[in-house]
Amino acid sequence: DSNGGRSVFKCLLKSNPTIFFYQLASFNLNAGL
């Protein structure tokens, strides 16, 4: 669910923000934003 997804993102952001932002940027590019 959405709450679980946000928890995963928060954990990833805390553990490795560089990877998190890289993945976020890649997702945005793939979505055409």
N, C-alpha and C positions, 0 to 999 in steps of 0.2 A: 504493500500500500504506500501512499505518499509519505506518511510519517516515517516508515521504515526507510524509504529512499533518502529522505532528508538526513536521517541518522547516519546512514552510510556515507553521504557526502560530507557531513560534519566530521566523522571519524577520519575520512581520507584527507580532508583539509587540514586537520590537526597533525596527522602523521606525515604527510608529504604534500605540502601546498604547491610545490612546483609541478608535480605530476597532475594534481587536481586542476590547476589553471591550464595546463597543456591540454588535458582531456576536454575541459570546458571550451577552450578555443577551437579545438578540432571539431567538437560537436557543433558549435556555431557555424563554422565554415561549411561543414557537411550539410547543415540545414539551410545554407544560403543566406545567413543573416549578416 
